[in-house]
Amino acid sequence: MNKKMDRRKKYTKMVLKDSLIVLLKKKQISAITVKEICEQADINRSTFYAHYRDPFDLLEQMEEELIADMNAYLSQYNFAREEESLQMTEKLLEYIASKYDICQTLLNENGDDSFERRVMEVARSFLIQNWMDTNEIDPDITEYAGTFIISGGIHVIKHWLASNMDKTPEEIAWIINTVEIGGR
């Protein structure tokens, strides 16, 4: 009985998440109601409220899961040397590609910018530290340079997703990792 309830609960959460993604493709989170999510998911409002407070709570929990998965995925790898940063970027892009629909939706103009900021923090923790360690940059500008590089990388990823991933993760990783401040 407990396994049946767990499966039902997982299914319900999956349907609610999928419904929110469908709606986010059309409009911003602030314009989405619980009623719309429930109609899209074909469930009643009390079921929604058994799992989430409101659409923002549902979105936040979806983002939390993605960020936790992204961190867990990238933590499997130990790329410490500069020449391996390209491989780390490829791994990040492979993860994003595996979650194309949700990442493309959350990073589009109807998504809120909290997910983008959180992806930037993941990139900062896994990618930029290696870059900063291997390039002699004045510590006073490290934070600004890191923000510049990561923002550019995120916008390249957004463009790649909006273009239906018309390039391979390897090609996009090369673009992101090759463009540096002032070049070499």
N, C-alpha and C positions, 0 to 999 in steps of 0.2 A: 504493500500500500504506500509506503514512504517513497519508494522509487518512482511509483506512478505519479505521486504529487510533485516530486522533484522534476520529473520530465515535463509535467504540465506547467510548472512554474517557469522552467527554462524556455519552453515553447512560447508561453505568454510573453515573457520578456523579449524574446527574439522578435515576435510579431509586433510588439509595441515599438521596438527599435527600428525595425524595417519600415513601419508606418511613419515614424517621425522622419526618417531619411527621405521617403517619398514626398512628404510635405515640405521638407527643407529645400527640396529641389525647386519648389514653386514660390516659397516665401520665407521671410525671416522668422526666427524662433519667437520673437515677440508678438507675431501675428497668428501663431498657431495655438489652437485651443485644445483642451482635453477632449472635448466632444469630437473634434475633427480627427484626432489620433484614434479615438475609440471607434469611430465610424470606419476609418481606413483599416483598422485591425480587426474589425467585426467582433469587438468585445464590449462589455458594459463598463460604465464609468467606475463602479465600485471595484472592479477587477484592476483597473488602472490605479486607483488610489490605494489598493492593497500593496502596490509595489513602488509608487512614486508620488511625490507631493504635487507636482505640476510638470508641464513640458520642460521647463528649465532643469528640474531635477533629473528627468529622464536624459536630457542632453548631457548634463554634467556627469552622470554615471556612465554614459556611453564613452565620453571623452576619457574618463578615469580608466576604464577598461582598456581603451586603445593605448593610452600612454603607458600603463603598466605592462601591456603586452609588448610594446615597442622597447621599453627598458629591458624586459626579460629577454627579448629576442637579441638585442644588441649586447647584452651582458654575457651571452654565450661566447663572444669573440674577445680576444685579447690582442688588439692591434696597438702596439706601443711605438713602433717606428714610423717615421715620416712616410716612407714608401708604402706603408700599409694603410694610410689614411684613405686612399682611393678605394681600397677594399671595404673599409668600414662604411664609407658613403654608399657604395654599391649595396651593402647589406641593408642599410636604412631604406634605400630606394626599393629594394626587393620586398621589404616588409610593406611599404606604402603601396606598391603595386599589388601585393596579395590582398590588400584591403581597399582596392581602387574605389569602389562605389562610395563607401563611407568617408574615406579620406577626401575624395574629390568633392563630395557634398559639404563636408565640414570646413573645407578650405575655400569654398566658393563665396561669392558675394552675399549669399543669404545666411551663411554660417556666422556665428559670432566670432570675434577675434580671440577669444580665450583659448580655443584649440590651437590656433596658429602660434600664440605666445607659448603654449605648453610644448608644442613641437620644437619651437626655437630653443627652449630650455633643454630638451632631450639632445638636440644637436649640439648645444653648447657643452653639455657634460660629456658627450662621447666623441665629438669631432674636433671642436675648436681648441680644447686644451692641448692636444697633440700639436696642432698647427702653431699655437702660441709658444709652445716649448721649443719648437724647431726653428722658429723665425725670431730673430732678435728684435723685439719690439719693446719700446719704452713702456714699462709697466703702467705709466700714467695714461697711455692711450689704448692699452690692451682691451679694456671693456668696450671702448668705442669701435675699435677695429673688429672685435669679435661680433658685435651687433651688426656692423656693416656687412661682414662676410656671411653671417647666418641669415640675415634678412634677404640678401641677394639669393642665397641658396634656396630659401623657402619660396621666393617668388619664381625661381626657375622650376621648382617642383610643382607649384600651382599651375604654371603655364604648361608644363608637361602633362599634368592630369587633365587640364582643360583641352589639350590637344589629343586626348585619348591615348596617351602614352605612345606617341608616334616614334619615339626613340627607345632604345634599350636602357635598362638601369645603368649598364656599364657606360654608355655614351653620356648620359646625364651626369653620372658621377665624375666622369672625366671633365666635363664642362665646369661643374661646381668646384672641383679640386684644382683646376688649372688656372682659373681666374683668381689672382691675388692682388692685393694692393700694390700698385706700381709695377707689377710683373716681376720677372727675374731676368 
